[in-house]
Amino acid sequence: MKRDTLTLVLVGLFIVGPAILALSAYMVTQNPALRPLGITFEKLVEAGQISDKSMILAVIDIGTDAPGKASETDYVDALQSAFSRYDVEAQVRFRTVPGGRDVFVTYLVGQSRIGPYPVSRAAEGIRPAAEAERMLVAQRTAVAREAARRAALEPSFWDRIFN
């Protein structure tokens, strides 16, 4: 019985201890990166740790042996012009694929991955990426509204303990 109790206490200490330590550090510093299991995009933007410029990332994979590839500025201008028609912004990043003979475009929106598309068909992914960004914004707005509604109701258990 004594050995079982010791095992249970050690397991509790090693599992619960780091979470309590991180929560305490969060409460003192208000740094959302220290919040255990609660890091959200909105909290990181509020803290100024990431920018909320664009939720669409266009990744262009350019093979080193790709024939007739355009310049990086041409790709950036073409994609930004296409996204501006949908009233959204996109960040464009480039990756070099050693020995590759093709150019592919992949759109990353939140956790969604749209593509890869060959550069000749890159326009096919622009509308789905813009729609995914709109859905992501709507979902995050709804979550923020719900969190604000819940916060206005009554203080939570943790708020009463730490405040």
MIMIGU-668294 format. One record per residue (C-alpha): residue number from 1; chain; x, y, z. Coordinates in Angstrom, 2 decimals. Example, Ala and Ser with C-alpha at 12.3 -4.5 7.8 and 13.67 -1.06 7.14 Angstrom:
<sites>
i, ch, X, Y, Z
1, A, 12.30, -4.50, 7.80
2, A, 13.67, -1.06, 7.14
</sites>
This chain:
<sites>
i, ch, X, Y, Z
1, A, 0.00, 0.00, 0.00
2, A, 2.81, 2.40, 0.86
3, A, 4.59, 1.70, -2.43
4, A, 1.38, 2.31, -4.42
5, A, 0.87, 5.64, -2.68
6, A, 4.43, 6.70, -3.44
7, A, 4.02, 5.74, -7.10
8, A, 0.77, 7.66, -7.33
9, A, 2.31, 10.76, -5.74
10, A, 5.33, 10.64, -8.07
11, A, 3.13, 10.27, -11.16
12, A, 0.99, 13.19, -10.01
13, A, 4.07, 15.28, -9.30
14, A, 5.64, 14.64, -12.72
15, A, 2.43, 15.17, -14.66
16, A, 0.73, 17.96, -12.73
17, A, 3.86, 19.74, -11.50
18, A, 5.06, 21.16, -14.86
19, A, 1.53, 22.32, -15.74
20, A, 1.18, 24.15, -12.43
21, A, 4.63, 25.69, -12.87
22, A, 3.81, 26.87, -16.40
23, A, 0.42, 28.23, -15.32
24, A, 2.05, 30.12, -12.48
25, A, 4.63, 31.59, -14.87
26, A, 1.82, 32.63, -17.22
27, A, -0.14, 34.31, -14.44
28, A, 2.92, 36.29, -13.36
29, A, 4.21, 37.30, -16.82
30, A, 0.98, 37.22, -18.89
31, A, 3.09, 35.70, -21.69
32, A, 0.75, 33.43, -23.71
33, A, 3.65, 31.26, -24.84
34, A, 3.95, 30.02, -21.25
35, A, 0.28, 29.07, -20.95
36, A, 0.01, 25.27, -20.79
37, A, -2.19, 23.80, -23.52
38, A, -3.76, 27.19, -24.14
39, A, -1.64, 28.92, -26.77
40, A, -3.99, 30.52, -29.28
41, A, -3.34, 32.56, -32.37
42, A, -5.31, 35.48, -30.97
43, A, -3.38, 35.57, -27.69
44, A, -0.04, 35.52, -29.53
45, A, -1.19, 38.39, -31.77
46, A, -2.36, 40.38, -28.73
47, A, 1.00, 39.85, -27.06
48, A, 2.79, 41.03, -30.21
49, A, 4.70, 37.78, -30.64
50, A, 3.37, 37.17, -34.16
51, A, 1.85, 39.47, -36.74
52, A, -1.67, 39.08, -38.07
53, A, -0.77, 40.31, -41.55
54, A, -1.93, 37.34, -43.57
55, A, -3.21, 33.87, -42.90
56, A, -2.38, 32.58, -46.38
57, A, 1.13, 31.40, -47.07
58, A, 1.97, 30.51, -50.67
59, A, 5.01, 28.24, -50.76
60, A, 6.70, 27.97, -54.13
61, A, 8.98, 24.97, -54.60
62, A, 11.41, 25.70, -57.42
63, A, 13.54, 22.89, -58.79
64, A, 17.14, 23.77, -59.48
65, A, 16.88, 22.18, -62.93
66, A, 13.46, 23.67, -63.81
67, A, 13.42, 24.92, -67.40
68, A, 12.15, 28.43, -68.13
69, A, 11.48, 29.45, -64.54
70, A, 10.49, 33.06, -63.92
71, A, 12.10, 35.37, -61.38
72, A, 10.94, 35.35, -57.76
73, A, 9.51, 38.86, -58.09
74, A, 7.38, 37.71, -61.03
75, A, 5.91, 34.91, -58.92
76, A, 5.29, 37.25, -55.97
77, A, 3.63, 39.90, -58.15
78, A, 1.42, 37.37, -59.93
79, A, 0.22, 35.70, -56.71
80, A, -0.35, 38.94, -54.82
81, A, -2.27, 40.37, -57.77
82, A, -4.45, 37.26, -57.96
83, A, -5.16, 37.26, -54.22
84, A, -5.92, 40.98, -54.21
85, A, -8.86, 40.26, -56.54
86, A, -10.39, 38.27, -53.67
87, A, -9.55, 41.03, -51.15
88, A, -7.08, 38.88, -49.22
89, A, -3.35, 39.10, -48.71
90, A, -0.87, 36.28, -49.07
91, A, 2.70, 35.88, -48.00
92, A, 4.94, 34.18, -50.55
93, A, 7.90, 32.02, -49.56
94, A, 10.32, 30.12, -51.77
95, A, 12.02, 26.77, -51.34
96, A, 14.67, 25.33, -53.58
97, A, 14.36, 21.66, -54.50
98, A, 17.79, 20.26, -55.42
99, A, 17.66, 18.30, -58.67
100, A, 13.97, 19.09, -59.19
101, A, 12.74, 19.91, -62.68
102, A, 9.34, 21.38, -61.72
103, A, 7.87, 24.42, -60.02
104, A, 4.99, 23.79, -57.60
105, A, 2.81, 26.12, -55.52
106, A, 1.23, 25.03, -52.23
107, A, -1.14, 27.24, -50.25
108, A, -1.12, 26.94, -46.45
109, A, -4.09, 28.43, -44.59
110, A, -4.16, 27.67, -40.87
111, A, -3.85, 23.90, -40.65
112, A, -5.12, 23.42, -44.22
113, A, -2.83, 22.57, -47.08
114, A, -4.14, 23.31, -50.57
115, A, -2.07, 21.84, -53.36
116, A, 0.62, 21.37, -54.51
117, A, -0.24, 22.73, -57.95
118, A, 2.14, 22.92, -60.88
119, A, 2.91, 26.57, -61.58
120, A, 0.87, 26.37, -64.80
121, A, -2.24, 25.55, -62.70
122, A, -1.43, 27.67, -59.63
123, A, -4.53, 29.83, -60.19
124, A, -6.77, 26.83, -59.39
125, A, -5.77, 27.01, -55.72
126, A, -6.25, 30.74, -55.19
127, A, -10.02, 30.73, -54.72
128, A, -10.02, 27.71, -52.34
129, A, -7.24, 29.39, -50.32
130, A, -9.21, 32.65, -50.12
131, A, -12.36, 30.78, -49.03
132, A, -10.38, 28.80, -46.44
133, A, -9.00, 32.07, -45.06
134, A, -12.51, 33.51, -44.78
135, A, -13.74, 30.41, -42.98
136, A, -10.74, 30.54, -40.64
137, A, -11.39, 34.20, -39.82
138, A, -15.08, 33.49, -39.21
139, A, -14.26, 30.55, -36.95
140, A, -11.72, 32.52, -34.94
141, A, -14.12, 35.44, -34.61
142, A, -16.85, 33.11, -33.34
143, A, -14.46, 31.53, -30.83
144, A, -13.34, 34.95, -29.59
145, A, -16.96, 36.11, -29.25
146, A, -17.87, 32.97, -27.30
147, A, -14.86, 33.41, -25.02
148, A, -15.84, 37.02, -24.36
149, A, -19.42, 35.96, -23.64
150, A, -18.27, 33.31, -21.18
151, A, -15.86, 35.71, -19.49
152, A, -18.68, 38.21, -18.99
153, A, -20.92, 35.64, -17.29
154, A, -18.98, 34.98, -14.13
155, A, -15.37, 34.46, -13.08
156, A, -13.98, 31.00, -13.56
157, A, -12.59, 28.81, -10.82
158, A, -9.00, 29.77, -11.73
159, A, -9.85, 33.47, -11.86
160, A, -11.20, 33.31, -8.34
161, A, -8.09, 31.50, -7.10
162, A, -5.45, 33.70, -8.75
163, A, -7.18, 37.07, -8.51
</sites>
